Amino acid sequence: VVITDNKVIQQYVHKSYNRTDAWLIEYGGDHVSKQPLTNYHYEQFPFLKQPYAFNVSRIEPENNIHMILDAFSRSPQQTLVMVGLWNHGKYGMDLKAKFSNYANIHLLDPIYDQDQLNSIRSNAKFYVHGHSAGGTNPSLVEAMCLGLPILSYGIDYNRDTTNHRARYFSNAEELLKQL
């Protein structure tokens, strides 16, 4: 049985492998809920007192982390909170070294407590999604379920997931214009 998580991927499987029997099972995001920011959050992360954009993802090149950080580094009036495993490889370590000194960029280590992650994510001004490979990404669906406006890398499956209702970019310049 072939299972896909996105119509674009399902069509690719049909065309590339002649599999007309591929099932489409889309992700849900009803396990996330809007949570308030508390004094605990403000003490731990004082930058949450101001409006901010949010991203949570694997720190990998195909997620265009470099592109997102480049755009925000040139838009100091916009604050970005990004959560990921920065010390997993050279790519993440290099990016953390390059961008951690910007006052408007906050690079947080992984947050495994779902309530804490939901609190930070659900109070963001908007969600920035840079994934360019794979299919539907759960963090995008979760941000959508929280009602966050989305700035997304403009690949077909992200457009399909967002029902063409997000704002899209394909490079740092386009993202900078959106910001």
N, C-alpha and C positions, 0 to 999 in steps of 0.2 A: 504494500500500500504506500503510495506517495502522498505525503501531506505537505501543504504549503501554508504559509501564514499571511499571504498577501496576493491579491489578484494578479499583480504584475509578475510575481514569481510563478504563480500558477500558469499564466500564459507562456512564460519562458519555458517551463517544463513541458508544456504541450508542444510548443514549436521546436524546441531543441531535441527532445527525446520522444516525441510523438506519443506522449502519455496523456490521453484524453480522460483518464480515470483519476487524475490527481485531485485530491480533496482539498478544500479550502477551509481551514479552521483559524479564525481570527482571534487575536488576543483580546482579553477583557482587561479592564482597569478598575473594576469596582472594589478592589481591595485597598485602594488609596482613598483617603478622605482629608478634607481640609482640616488642618490643625492650627490652633493659635500659636503665635510666638509668645513665649513667657519670659519672665525676668531671667530665668536660667539661660535661655537662648541668647538674650541680649548681653548677659555677662560673659558668656562663652564666645559669642560672635557679635561684638558691638556694631559692626558694619551692617547688620540686619535692620538697624533702625532707619536706614535710608532705602529708597526704592532700588531694586536690584533685578538683574536677569539671572537665570539659573540654568545650569547644565549638570547632568550626572551621566558619566559614561566611562567605558574602558578607555584608557589613555593610549590610543593606537592611531597611526597615521590615517587609516581609512575612516576615522571618525572626525577628521579635519580639526583636531584640537588646535593645531598651529594656526589655522585660518581664523578660528574664532578668537583666539588670544591676540593675534595680530590686529584684527579689527577693533577689539576693545582697548588695546593699548593705544590706539589712535583716536579713541573716543572717551577722553577722561571724564566727561560728564555722565557716562553710563557705567554703573557698577556691575561687575560679573562675579557670581559665586559659582565655582566649578568644583565638583566632587569627583574624585577618581584616585586610582592607585598610581601615584606619581613616581614612586621608586621601583617600579617593576622592571623597567628597561631604560635604555639610553634615551629613547625618544621622550619619555615622560620626565626623566631627570634633567635633560637638556631644556625642555620647555619650562620646567619649574625654576631652574636657575635663571633663565632669560626673563620670565614674566612675573616672578614673585615680588619684585620690588615696585610694581605699579600700585599706587594707592587705590585704584578702582578695581583691581583684580585680586580675588581671594581664592587661592587654590587649596582646597580642603582635602584631607586624606579620606579614604572610604568611610562612610557612615552606614553601619549595619543595623542600627536601631531604626526600624521602619517608622515609628512615631516621630522621632527626631528628624529623619529625612523628610517625612511628609510635612512637618512644620516648616522647615526651611523651604522646601519646594513649593508648597501651596501658597505661600505668602509672597512669591516672586511676582514682579511686574509682568514678566514674560519668560518663556522657555526657549532656549537656543539649542537646536538639534543639528548636529553635523554629520551624522552617519551617512556613508556613501556606499556601503556594501551590506549584503545580507538579506534583508527583507524587512518585515515590520519589527520595530524596536520597542520593547516593553516600556522603556522610560518615556518615549514619545506618547504612547497610548496613555500612560499614567498622567502625564502633563495635560493631555487633552481631557481626560476624565476629571481633572481638577479645574477645568475651565480656563486654563492659562492660554493667553495668546501665544502663537507659535511662530518663531523664525526658524525655518528649516532649510537645510541643504536641498536643492531642488531636483533631486533624482526622482525618477518615476514612482518608485514604491513609497517614498515619503509623501509625494503628492497624492497618491491613492489613499494612503493611511489617513491623511488629513482631509480627505474629500475635497482637495484643491481649495481649502479654506485658510491656509496659512499664508505667510509671506515667505518668499523663497530667495535664496542666494546661491551662487555657484563659485564665488571667490570672495576674498577678504574685502575688496572694493565694494562689491554689491552688498555685503553684510554691513559694511560701514555706512552705506547710504540708507539701509533699513534702520540702523540705529539712530 
